[in-house]
């Protein structure tokens, strides 16, 4: 009687093991899908990092262009300042002719226009820098989101694998225990 109960218990455990293996197949399919998602997320992360690197290069180019414009304005102002001081001090009294005054005025107006053009260029570059910084922040946020997604996917994958391994080990352990009991009962008969 005890042997039949143990055999019945072993059959139940065998069915349970088959069910766990069926769950294993489902879990393996889910794991494969999850691994594919993680791989997709890693590819997207690599693209986002590459995009962020491109934006960083662009920012460095814009900053260099801005610095060049600032340097040019400094040169123009250093050249213009002595003339401006002379004009303020003498109010044009040391000019010898109307033509010289007109030439000085035209030259000053040209320098002012050049400076104004450089100032406008700097303002445009600052606008571009703000846009580039905004793009960099978006790219950085995308990278952070992808990293979080990859980590979440990896954690879910690990949790599923651990759960499956625990279930399978438990069923096998119970099955081995029942087989040992059956052997003892059969040996005692």
C-alpha positions in Angstrom: 0.0 0.0 0.0 2.8 2.4 1.0 4.6 1.6 -2.3 1.5 2.5 -4.3 1.2 5.8 -2.5 4.8 6.6 -3.2 4.5 5.6 -6.8 1.4 7.8 -7.1 3.3 10.6 -5.5 6.2 10.0 -7.9 3.7 10.2 -10.8 2.4 13.4 -9.4 5.9 14.8 -9.1 6.7 13.7 -12.6 3.6 15.5 -13.9 4.6 18.5 -11.9 8.1 18.3 -13.4 6.6 18.2 -16.9 4.5 21.2 -16.0 7.6 23.0 -14.7 9.3 22.1 -18.0 6.3 23.4 -19.9 6.6 26.6 -17.8 10.3 26.5 -18.6 9.6 26.6 -22.4 7.2 29.5 -21.8 9.8 31.2 -19.6 12.6 30.6 -22.1 10.4 32.2 -24.8 9.8 35.2 -22.5 13.5 35.3 -21.7 14.4 35.3 -25.4 12.0 38.1 -26.0 13.3 40.0 -22.9 16.9 39.4 -24.1 15.9 40.8 -27.5 14.4 43.8 -25.8 17.6 44.3 -23.8 19.7 44.0 -27.0 17.5 46.6 -28.7 17.8 48.9 -25.7 21.6 48.5 -25.7 21.7 49.4 -29.4 19.5 52.4 -28.8 21.8 53.4 -25.9 24.8 53.2 -28.2 23.0 55.4 -30.8 22.1 57.9 -28.1 25.7 58.0 -26.8 27.0 58.5 -30.3 24.4 61.3 -30.9 25.5 62.9 -27.6 29.1 62.8 -28.7 28.2 64.5 -32.0 26.3 67.2 -30.2 29.3 67.7 -27.9 31.6 68.1 -30.9 29.1 70.6 -32.4 29.1 72.5 -29.1 32.9 72.7 -29.1 32.8 74.1 -32.7 30.2 76.7 -31.8 32.2 77.8 -28.7 35.4 78.1 -30.7 33.6 80.2 -33.3 32.2 82.4 -30.6 35.6 82.9 -29.1 37.0 83.9 -32.5 34.3 86.5 -32.8 35.0 87.9 -29.3 38.7 88.1 -30.1 38.0 90.0 -33.3 35.8 92.5 -31.5 38.6 93.0 -28.9 41.1 93.8 -31.7 38.6 96.2 -33.4 37.9 98.0 -30.1 41.6 98.4 -29.3 42.1 100.0 -32.7 39.0 102.1 -32.4 39.5 103.4 -28.8 42.4 105.8 -29.5 40.5 107.4 -32.4 37.4 107.7 -30.2 39.4 109.3 -27.4 41.0 111.7 -29.9 37.7 112.7 -31.3 36.2 113.2 -27.8 39.2 115.3 -26.7 39.6 117.5 -29.8 36.1 117.3 -31.2 37.7 117.2 -34.7 39.8 120.4 -34.3 43.0 118.7 -35.3 41.7 117.6 -38.6 43.2 119.5 -41.5 40.4 119.1 -44.1 36.9 118.2 -44.6 38.0 115.2 -46.7 40.1 113.9 -43.7 37.1 114.3 -41.4 34.9 112.5 -43.9 37.5 109.7 -44.2 37.8 109.4 -40.4 34.0 109.4 -40.1 33.6 106.7 -42.8 36.3 104.6 -41.3 34.8 104.9 -37.8 31.3 104.0 -39.2 32.8 101.0 -41.0 34.5 99.8 -37.8 31.2 100.3 -35.9 29.4 98.3 -38.5 32.0 95.5 -38.3 31.7 95.5 -34.5 27.9 95.4 -34.7 28.2 92.5 -37.2 30.4 90.6 -34.8 28.1 91.3 -31.9 25.1 90.0 -33.9 27.2 86.9 -34.8 28.0 86.4 -31.1 24.3 86.7 -30.2 23.5 84.1 -32.9 26.2 81.8 -31.7 24.9 82.1 -28.1 21.4 81.2 -29.4 23.0 78.2 -31.2 24.9 77.2 -28.0 21.7 77.3 -26.0 20.1 75.0 -28.7 23.1 72.7 -28.7 23.0 72.5 -24.9 19.3 71.7 -25.0 20.0 68.9 -27.5 22.8 67.6 -25.3 20.4 67.5 -22.3 17.8 65.7 -24.4 20.4 63.2 -25.6 21.7 62.8 -22.0 18.1 62.2 -20.8 17.6 59.6 -23.5 20.8 57.9 -22.4 19.7 57.8 -18.8 16.3 56.4 -19.9 18.0 53.7 -22.0 20.3 52.8 -19.1 17.4 52.5 -16.8 15.5 50.4 -19.3 18.4 48.1 -19.9 18.9 47.7 -16.1 15.2 47.0 -15.5 15.3 44.4 -18.3 18.3 42.7 -16.9 16.8 42.6 -13.5 13.6 41.1 -14.8 15.6 38.6 -16.8 17.6 37.6 -13.7 14.5 37.3 -11.5 12.7 35.0 -14.0 15.8 32.8 -14.3 16.2 32.6 -10.5 12.5 31.8 -10.1 12.6 29.0 -12.7 15.8 27.5 -11.2 14.3 27.6 -7.7 11.1 25.9 -8.9 12.9 23.2 -10.8 15.3 22.5 -7.9 12.4 22.2 -5.5 10.5 19.7 -7.8 13.7 17.7 -8.4 14.5 17.6 -4.7 11.0 16.3 -3.8 11.2 13.8 -6.6 14.5 12.4 -5.4 13.1 12.2 -1.8 10.1 10.2 -3.1 12.3 7.9 -5.1 14.5 7.2 -2.1 11.4 6.5 0.0 10.1 4.1 -2.7 13.4 2.3 -2.8 13.3 1.9 1.0 9.8 0.5 0.8 10.6 -1.8 -2.1 13.7 -3.0 -0.3 11.8 -3.7 2.9 9.3 -5.9 1.0 
